Amino acid sequence: MIVGDTQQKLLAKLLEAKAGLTVDELAGEVDLTRSAVKQHLSGMERSGYVQHTSSKSGGRPRFLYTLTESGIDLFPKRYSWFSRVMFESLRKKIGASKFGAYMFELGVDMSAAAIPRLVGKTRVERVVEIVKIMNETGFAARVTSPGKGEKLPRIECKNCVFHDLSKDYTEVCQFDLGFLSGLMGAPIEHQECMQRGGQACRFRFLPTA
């Protein structure tokens, strides 16, 4: 669902009223008819942005609308700014080399939660599942053919979820390497990087010793 101006106004009112608002209260806030507000709310509820609960007031049911987590996420966040502050402080404190190693180990640690999805799969099936996991986080990844003499497919990404951060902190790419290496249980080569002039980020799993 594309959120238009009217929906944004309704969402903003719900953001201000954490306890929730009724259809009539929202109609008064945004100067719309009750039926128009209800129609907008129904669409946003189907999209998962709002939810309603029922309570009794004076013996009559009262429906209150509140934002869901997805609705709250529609509002701007400053994650990038906060991450920059943390990265700059950490890199100054431990140095660029150790910061890169830290990001790699962090990626390995974060891969542990997804390991159960790979249990019982062949190594080729694991690559396919890894791409699914990456796409769930916004990487726009796909499986590509193995290179000459290779057995495992390669991975290509057209979107980097850390693109803005990796401009100034190239060590962030080590997180991806640690994450992929942890999932596959094999070393990985970052063959091409969009931040270094590549058309995509391309990864190749290396044979284990």
Summary of the structure (lengths in Angstrom):
residues: 209
radius of gyration: 23.3
end to end distance: 49.4
largest distance: 76.0
contacts: 573
relative contact order: 0.10
helix: 55%
strand: 17%
